[in-house]
Amino acid sequence: MDASQPPSGFKKGLTQYGDSGFSLFLRKAFIKGAGYTDDALDRPVIGIASTGSAYNPCHGNMPQLLEAVQRGIQLAGGLPMPFPTISLHESFASPTSMFLRNLMSMDTEEMLRAQPMDAVVLIGGCDKTVPAQMMGAASAGLPAIQLITGSMLTGSHRNQRVGACTDCRRYWAMYRSEAIDEDEIHEVNDQLVASVGTCSVMGTASTMACLAEAMGLTVPGGASPPAVTADRMRVAEETGKQAVWLARERLGITRILDERALENGMRVLLAIGGSTNAIVHLTAMAGRLGIEIDLDAFDKMGRETPVLVDLKPTGQGYMEDLEKAGGLVTVLREIRKQLNLDALTVTGDGSLAAADLAAAGVGTRTSGGAAGGPSVFRTEEPIQLAHELADVSEMAVDRSEPHVRHLVELLQFAHDEFADVLGRHLTLWPLLQCRLDAVSDLLQCRHTDRALLARL
């Protein structure tokens, strides 16, 4: 090990026996009892904070998520190490889950500090779990990435679409007022929660999922895929891969979750019409970093920020609809002028726009969103965007293959989407084509070629 570098992997945080050599020897002896080889133990160690529990149906897809995350970690050359922490569900915590949020954050923090890991994947979804995990990670300071469990699917009751938890309260009020009878309240009870996953409305769980992505703590597109979909599993695999990159780069969460990120979170909270509980959680997260949330500034943001998302409880739709419309990237694109675009993200990009706009070219994302849905990207300012893309392309230097691949997707999208307008711009069009060709060549070479990068 390079003496100039701090300990990594299983050499981190050795148990105090008075002899560090013996501590490592003993640690490796025990872990080899589980069948690990020295080759496996020499890889970046990625902890996975698992919050699966029979008492938490919001996290009912935990086994599948763990499998996908571990696959991603292994594909990237890391060693996955799942471990349990406290899991909180709103309906199964007496008298309320809120007073247990800080206990969960302390549990998370202390396990991150006590156990050897180079980075951690935090898997959470239900209301208090995501803020608790981010609070704990912020205090521990490790490289960390959030994986959201995803929202439940909507159900159907007598030809009407229903979903928790807004419709739960609505039907119970109807039953209390005798607008529906006991038979119907039992009938709708079977349909309100159609699958595992978090509430399908823009309650606290969905709000914190969106804020995690807005603050750069998830992979692009990580907030909105429902829990039981293939897209959610692909997000989990990509999260595992990215965790290994974070470990190798030693990119701690405190370099991402800063004042700029928190401001982006507050702005997106307003734009999505999110839960008022979120400002309580953001304040607690900021407090872990020694940052004070300015409520007067938040009030001013509210007067400037449009509400763009029409989901229950204040609107009509569900999280499935936001996903079909392109996910949170749709919102980020609309308010991009009001965001801190230089905020760092878990992808390592120095621009929130670069990280999230790239998601439009990954997996099932398309520039037009769902049929009949809102457009993910507006093309009214292609010249300004092309200038920004030309600047962003310089970030390919010294970046690993996944980040160059994201850049290629971003440049290719701009190339295709704005061809008609930019084709008439004699300076920018050749520049954009040149950048796309150069970065594509870099990806094919699979290594940093200084002569090639000179073309950028």
C-alpha positions as CSV (number, residue, x, y, z in Angstrom):
1,M,0.0,0.0,0.0
2,D,1.2,3.5,-0.9
3,A,2.2,5.1,2.4
4,S,0.9,8.5,1.2
5,Q,-2.6,7.1,0.8
6,P,-4.9,6.4,3.7
7,P,-5.9,2.8,4.4
8,S,-8.5,1.3,2.1
9,G,-10.7,-1.8,2.0
10,F,-10.3,-4.2,4.8
11,K,-7.3,-2.3,6.1
12,K,-9.6,0.6,7.2
13,G,-10.7,1.1,10.8
14,L,-8.8,-1.9,12.3
15,T,-10.1,-3.2,15.6
16,Q,-7.9,-2.0,18.4
17,Y,-5.9,-5.0,19.8
18,G,-2.7,-3.0,20.3
19,D,-1.2,-4.6,17.2
20,S,-2.5,-3.4,13.8
21,G,-0.8,-6.3,11.9
22,F,-2.6,-8.8,14.1
23,S,-5.9,-6.9,13.7
24,L,-5.7,-7.3,10.0
25,F,-4.6,-10.9,10.2
26,L,-7.5,-11.7,12.5
27,R,-10.0,-9.8,10.3
28,K,-9.0,-11.7,7.2
29,A,-9.1,-15.0,9.0
30,F,-12.7,-14.5,10.0
31,I,-13.9,-13.2,6.6
32,K,-12.1,-16.1,4.8
33,G,-14.3,-18.4,6.9
34,A,-17.1,-17.1,4.6
35,G,-15.2,-18.4,1.6
36,Y,-13.5,-15.2,0.4
37,T,-10.2,-15.3,-1.4
38,D,-7.3,-12.8,-1.1
39,D,-8.2,-11.6,-4.7
40,A,-11.7,-10.7,-3.6
41,L,-10.5,-9.0,-0.4
42,D,-8.0,-6.8,-2.2
43,R,-10.8,-5.1,-4.2
44,P,-12.6,-1.9,-3.3
45,V,-15.0,-2.7,-0.5
46,I,-18.5,-1.3,-1.1
47,G,-20.9,-1.5,1.8
48,I,-24.6,-1.8,1.1
49,A,-27.0,-0.4,3.8
50,S,-29.9,-2.8,3.5
51,T,-33.2,-1.7,5.1
52,G,-35.3,-4.7,4.2
53,S,-37.8,-5.7,6.8
54,A,-41.1,-7.7,6.9
55,Y,-42.5,-4.7,8.7
56,N,-41.6,-2.4,5.7
57,P,-43.5,-3.2,2.5
58,C,-42.2,0.0,1.0
59,H,-38.9,-1.9,0.8
60,G,-40.4,-5.2,-0.3
61,N,-38.2,-5.3,-3.3
62,M,-35.0,-5.3,-1.2
63,P,-33.8,-8.8,-2.3
64,Q,-34.0,-7.9,-6.0
65,L,-32.3,-4.5,-5.4
66,L,-29.5,-6.1,-3.4
67,E,-28.9,-8.6,-6.2
68,A,-28.8,-5.9,-8.8
69,V,-26.5,-3.6,-6.8
70,Q,-24.1,-6.4,-6.0
71,R,-24.0,-7.3,-9.7
72,G,-23.1,-3.7,-10.6
73,I,-20.4,-3.6,-7.9
74,Q,-18.9,-6.9,-9.2
75,L,-19.0,-5.8,-12.8
76,A,-17.0,-2.7,-11.8
77,G,-14.4,-4.7,-9.9
78,G,-15.6,-4.1,-6.4
79,L,-16.5,-6.3,-3.5
80,P,-20.1,-5.9,-2.2
81,M,-20.7,-6.2,1.5
82,P,-24.4,-5.9,2.4
83,F,-25.3,-5.1,6.1
84,P,-28.5,-4.4,7.9
85,T,-29.6,-1.2,9.6
86,I,-32.9,0.1,11.2
87,S,-35.8,0.2,8.8
88,L,-38.8,2.5,9.4
89,H,-42.3,2.3,7.9
90,E,-44.9,5.0,8.6
91,S,-47.7,2.6,9.4
92,F,-45.6,0.2,11.5
93,A,-43.9,2.6,14.0
94,S,-45.6,3.6,17.2
95,P,-46.3,6.2,18.2
96,T,-44.7,7.8,15.1
97,S,-41.8,7.2,12.8
98,M,-40.4,10.7,13.1
99,F,-38.9,10.3,16.6
100,L,-37.0,7.3,15.2
101,R,-35.5,9.1,12.2
102,N,-32.5,10.3,14.2
103,L,-32.0,6.9,15.7
104,M,-31.8,5.4,12.2
105,S,-29.4,8.1,11.2
106,M,-27.2,7.4,14.1
107,D,-27.4,3.6,13.4
108,T,-26.4,4.3,9.8
109,E,-23.6,6.7,10.7
110,E,-22.0,4.4,13.3
111,M,-22.1,1.4,11.0
112,L,-20.4,3.4,8.3
113,R,-17.7,4.5,10.7
114,A,-17.2,1.1,12.5
115,Q,-17.1,-1.2,9.5
116,P,-14.4,-1.2,6.8
117,M,-15.8,0.1,3.5
118,D,-14.5,2.4,0.7
119,A,-18.0,3.6,-0.3
120,V,-21.6,2.8,0.6
121,V,-24.8,2.3,-1.3
122,L,-27.7,3.5,0.9
123,I,-31.0,1.7,0.0
124,G,-34.0,3.5,1.3
125,G,-37.5,4.7,0.2
126,C,-40.1,5.1,3.0
127,D,-40.5,8.6,4.3
128,K,-37.9,8.8,7.1
129,T,-35.4,6.3,5.7
130,V,-33.8,8.4,2.9
131,P,-33.2,11.6,5.1
132,A,-32.0,9.4,7.9
133,Q,-29.5,7.7,5.6
134,M,-28.3,10.9,4.1
135,M,-27.9,12.5,7.5
136,G,-25.8,9.5,8.7
137,A,-23.7,9.5,5.6
138,A,-23.1,13.2,5.8
139,S,-21.7,12.8,9.3
140,A,-19.6,9.8,8.4
141,G,-18.2,11.6,5.3
142,L,-17.7,8.4,3.2
143,P,-18.3,8.3,-0.5
144,A,-22.0,7.5,-0.6
145,I,-24.7,7.0,-3.2
146,Q,-28.4,6.8,-2.6
147,L,-30.6,4.0,-4.2
148,I,-34.3,4.6,-4.0
149,T,-36.6,1.6,-3.6
150,G,-39.1,3.1,-5.9
151,S,-42.9,3.8,-5.8
152,M,-45.7,1.2,-5.8
153,L,-47.9,0.6,-8.8
154,T,-51.4,2.1,-8.8
155,G,-54.5,-0.1,-8.4
156,S,-58.0,0.0,-9.8
157,H,-61.3,0.2,-7.9
158,R,-64.6,0.1,-9.8
159,N,-62.9,1.6,-12.9
160,Q,-61.2,4.3,-10.9
161,R,-57.4,4.5,-10.5
162,V,-56.3,4.5,-6.9
163,G,-53.0,4.6,-4.9
164,A,-51.7,5.2,-1.4
165,C,-51.8,7.2,0.5
166,T,-54.0,10.1,-0.7
167,D,-56.8,7.8,-1.8
168,C,-56.6,5.8,1.5
169,R,-57.6,9.0,3.4
170,R,-60.2,9.9,0.7
171,Y,-62.0,6.5,0.9
172,W,-61.8,6.3,4.7
173,A,-63.4,9.8,4.8
174,M,-66.2,8.5,2.5
175,Y,-66.7,5.5,4.7
176,R,-66.8,7.6,7.9
177,S,-69.4,9.8,6.2
178,E,-71.4,6.7,5.1
179,A,-70.9,7.6,1.4
180,I,-69.7,4.0,1.0
181,D,-70.5,0.9,3.0
182,E,-68.4,-1.6,4.8
183,D,-68.3,-4.0,1.9
184,E,-66.7,-1.3,-0.4
185,I,-64.2,-0.1,2.1
186,H,-62.9,-3.7,2.4
187,E,-62.9,-4.0,-1.4
188,V,-60.9,-0.9,-2.0
189,N,-58.5,-1.9,0.8
190,D,-57.2,-4.7,-1.5
191,Q,-56.5,-2.2,-4.4
192,L,-55.0,0.9,-2.8
193,V,-51.5,-0.7,-2.6
194,A,-51.1,-2.7,-5.7
195,S,-47.5,-3.7,-5.2
196,V,-44.5,-3.2,-2.9
197,G,-42.9,0.2,-3.0
198,T,-43.4,3.6,-1.5
199,C,-46.6,5.7,-1.8
200,S,-47.4,6.5,-5.4
201,V,-48.3,10.1,-4.7
202,M,-45.9,13.1,-4.2
203,G,-45.8,12.5,-0.4
204,T,-42.6,12.6,1.6
205,A,-41.2,9.4,0.1
206,S,-41.5,10.5,-3.5
207,T,-40.4,14.0,-2.6
208,M,-37.2,12.8,-0.9
209,A,-36.5,10.5,-3.8
210,C,-36.7,13.5,-6.2
211,L,-34.6,15.7,-3.9
212,A,-31.9,13.0,-3.7
213,E,-31.6,13.0,-7.4
214,A,-31.8,16.8,-7.6
215,M,-28.9,17.1,-5.0
216,G,-26.8,14.8,-7.1
217,L,-26.9,11.8,-4.7
218,T,-28.4,9.2,-7.1
219,V,-27.5,8.1,-10.6
220,P,-29.4,10.2,-13.3
221,G,-33.0,9.0,-13.5
222,G,-32.8,7.4,-10.1
223,A,-35.9,9.0,-8.5
224,S,-38.9,7.8,-10.4
225,P,-38.9,4.2,-11.8
226,P,-41.5,2.2,-9.8
227,A,-40.2,-0.5,-7.4
228,V,-41.2,-3.6,-9.4
229,T,-40.0,-2.5,-12.8
230,A,-37.0,-3.5,-14.9
231,D,-35.9,0.1,-15.0
232,R,-35.6,0.1,-11.2
233,M,-33.3,-2.9,-11.3
234,R,-31.2,-1.3,-14.0
235,V,-30.9,1.8,-11.8
236,A,-29.7,-0.5,-9.0
237,E,-27.1,-2.1,-11.1
238,E,-25.8,1.3,-12.3
239,T,-25.7,2.5,-8.7
240,G,-23.5,-0.4,-7.8
241,K,-21.1,0.4,-10.6
242,Q,-21.0,4.1,-9.7
243,A,-20.3,3.3,-6.1
244,V,-17.0,1.6,-7.1
245,W,-16.0,4.6,-9.1
246,L,-16.8,6.9,-6.1
247,A,-14.6,4.6,-3.9
248,R,-11.7,4.7,-6.4
249,E,-12.0,8.5,-6.7
250,R,-12.4,9.0,-2.9
251,L,-15.3,11.4,-3.7
252,G,-16.9,11.8,-0.3
253,I,-20.5,12.8,0.1
254,T,-19.6,16.1,1.7
255,R,-18.1,17.3,-1.6
256,I,-21.4,16.7,-3.2
257,L,-23.9,17.6,-0.5
258,D,-23.0,21.3,-0.1
259,E,-24.8,24.6,-0.1
260,R,-25.3,24.5,-3.9
261,A,-26.8,21.0,-3.7
262,L,-29.1,21.9,-0.9
263,E,-30.3,25.0,-2.8
264,N,-31.1,22.8,-5.8
265,G,-33.0,20.5,-3.5
266,M,-35.1,23.4,-2.1
267,R,-35.7,24.6,-5.7
268,V,-36.9,21.2,-6.9
269,L,-39.0,20.8,-3.8
270,L,-41.0,23.8,-4.8
271,A,-41.1,22.9,-8.5
272,I,-42.6,19.4,-7.8
273,G,-45.1,20.6,-5.2
274,G,-43.4,18.3,-2.7
275,S,-44.1,17.4,0.9
276,T,-43.7,20.1,3.5
277,N,-41.9,17.5,5.6
278,A,-39.0,17.8,3.2
279,I,-37.9,21.2,4.5
280,V,-37.7,19.6,8.0
281,H,-35.4,16.9,6.6
282,L,-33.3,19.3,4.5
283,T,-32.7,21.4,7.6
284,A,-31.5,18.3,9.6
285,M,-29.3,17.2,6.7
286,A,-27.8,20.7,6.4
287,G,-27.2,20.8,10.2
288,R,-25.0,17.7,9.9
289,L,-22.8,19.7,7.6
290,G,-22.8,22.9,9.6
291,I,-25.1,24.7,7.1
292,E,-28.1,26.7,8.1
293,I,-31.2,26.7,5.9
294,D,-32.3,30.2,5.2
295,L,-36.1,30.1,5.4
296,D,-36.4,33.6,4.1
297,A,-34.5,32.7,1.0
298,F,-36.7,29.6,0.7
299,D,-39.8,31.8,0.8
300,K,-38.2,34.0,-1.9
301,M,-37.6,30.9,-4.0
302,G,-41.2,30.0,-3.7
303,R,-42.3,33.3,-5.3
304,E,-40.0,32.6,-8.2
305,T,-40.3,28.9,-8.9
306,P,-43.1,27.5,-11.0
307,V,-45.0,24.4,-9.8
308,L,-44.6,22.0,-12.7
309,V,-45.7,18.6,-11.4
310,D,-49.4,17.7,-11.1
311,L,-49.4,14.7,-8.7
312,K,-51.6,13.9,-5.8
313,P,-52.2,15.0,-3.1
314,T,-52.4,18.5,-4.6
315,G,-52.9,17.4,-8.2
316,Q,-54.2,14.4,-10.2
317,G,-51.4,12.1,-11.2
318,Y,-49.1,9.5,-9.6
319,M,-45.3,8.8,-9.7
320,E,-45.8,6.4,-12.6
321,D,-46.9,9.4,-14.6
322,L,-43.8,11.4,-13.8
323,E,-41.7,8.4,-14.8
324,K,-43.5,8.1,-18.1
325,A,-43.1,11.8,-18.8
326,G,-39.3,11.4,-18.5
327,G,-38.7,11.5,-14.8
328,L,-37.2,14.3,-12.8
329,V,-35.0,15.3,-15.7
330,T,-38.1,16.9,-17.2
331,V,-38.4,19.2,-14.2
332,L,-34.7,19.9,-14.1
333,R,-34.7,20.9,-17.7
334,E,-37.6,23.4,-17.2
335,I,-36.0,25.2,-14.2
336,R,-32.3,24.8,-15.3
337,K,-31.8,28.6,-15.2
338,Q,-32.7,28.6,-11.5
339,L,-30.4,25.7,-10.5
340,N,-26.7,25.6,-9.5
341,L,-25.5,23.8,-12.6
342,D,-22.0,23.6,-11.3
343,A,-23.0,21.4,-8.3
344,L,-21.1,18.2,-8.2
345,T,-22.9,14.8,-8.5
346,V,-22.1,11.2,-7.8
347,T,-21.3,10.8,-11.5
348,G,-18.3,13.0,-10.9
349,D,-19.6,15.7,-13.3
350,G,-19.2,19.3,-12.3
351,S,-22.6,20.1,-13.7
352,L,-26.0,18.9,-12.5
353,A,-27.2,19.6,-16.1
354,A,-24.6,17.4,-17.6
355,A,-25.3,14.5,-15.3
356,D,-29.1,14.6,-15.6
357,L,-29.5,15.6,-19.2
358,A,-27.3,12.6,-20.0
359,A,-30.0,10.4,-18.6
360,A,-32.2,11.2,-21.5
361,G,-30.0,9.0,-23.7
362,V,-29.9,6.0,-21.3
363,G,-32.2,3.0,-21.1
364,T,-35.8,3.8,-21.9
365,R,-35.5,7.6,-21.6
366,T,-36.4,9.6,-24.7
367,S,-36.3,13.2,-25.4
368,G,-40.0,13.4,-26.0
369,G,-41.1,11.6,-22.8
370,A,-44.2,9.5,-22.9
371,A,-46.7,9.7,-25.7
372,G,-48.8,12.7,-25.0
373,G,-46.6,13.7,-22.1
374,P,-44.5,16.7,-21.5
375,S,-41.2,17.0,-23.4
376,V,-38.1,16.2,-21.5
377,F,-36.1,18.9,-23.3
378,R,-37.2,22.3,-24.6
379,T,-35.4,23.4,-27.8
380,E,-36.0,27.1,-27.5
381,E,-32.4,27.9,-26.6
382,P,-30.2,25.4,-28.6
383,I,-27.4,27.9,-29.3
384,Q,-26.8,28.5,-25.6
385,L,-27.0,24.8,-24.8
386,A,-24.5,24.0,-27.6
387,H,-22.0,26.5,-26.1
388,E,-22.5,24.8,-22.7
389,L,-22.0,21.3,-24.1
390,A,-18.8,22.4,-25.8
391,D,-17.5,23.5,-22.4
392,V,-18.8,20.4,-20.6
393,S,-17.0,18.1,-23.1
394,E,-13.7,19.2,-21.7
395,M,-14.6,17.1,-18.6
396,A,-13.6,14.0,-20.5
397,V,-10.0,14.5,-19.5
398,D,-8.9,12.0,-16.9
399,R,-12.4,10.5,-16.6
400,S,-13.3,6.8,-16.6
401,E,-15.2,5.1,-19.4
402,P,-18.7,5.4,-17.9
403,H,-18.4,9.2,-17.7
404,V,-17.0,9.5,-21.2
405,R,-20.0,7.3,-22.3
406,H,-22.4,9.7,-20.6
407,L,-20.8,12.6,-22.4
408,V,-21.1,10.9,-25.8
409,E,-24.8,10.3,-25.1
410,L,-25.2,14.0,-24.1
411,L,-23.4,15.3,-27.2
412,Q,-25.2,12.8,-29.5
413,F,-28.5,14.0,-28.2
414,A,-27.6,17.7,-28.8
415,H,-26.3,16.7,-32.3
416,D,-29.5,15.0,-33.2
417,E,-32.1,17.1,-31.4
418,F,-30.8,20.5,-32.6
419,A,-29.5,19.6,-36.0
420,D,-31.9,21.9,-37.9
421,V,-31.1,25.0,-35.8
422,L,-27.4,24.5,-35.2
423,G,-26.8,23.5,-38.8
424,R,-27.3,27.1,-39.7
425,H,-24.8,28.2,-37.1
426,L,-21.5,28.1,-38.9
427,T,-19.3,28.2,-35.8
428,L,-21.1,26.0,-33.4
429,W,-22.1,23.2,-35.7
430,P,-18.6,22.1,-36.7
431,L,-17.5,22.5,-33.1
432,L,-20.2,20.2,-31.8
433,Q,-19.5,17.6,-34.5
434,C,-15.8,17.7,-33.7
435,R,-16.4,17.3,-30.0
436,L,-18.7,14.4,-30.6
437,D,-16.2,12.6,-32.9
438,A,-13.3,13.2,-30.5
439,V,-15.1,11.9,-27.4
440,S,-16.5,8.9,-29.3
441,D,-12.9,8.1,-30.4
442,L,-11.8,8.4,-26.8
443,L,-14.5,5.9,-25.7
444,Q,-13.4,3.4,-28.3
445,C,-9.8,3.7,-27.3
446,R,-10.8,2.9,-23.6
447,H,-7.9,4.9,-22.3
448,T,-6.8,8.5,-21.9
449,D,-4.8,9.3,-24.9
450,R,-3.3,12.8,-24.5
451,A,-2.8,13.3,-28.2
452,L,-6.5,12.4,-28.8
453,L,-7.6,14.6,-26.0
454,A,-5.8,17.5,-27.6
455,R,-8.5,17.4,-30.2
456,L,-11.1,18.4,-27.6
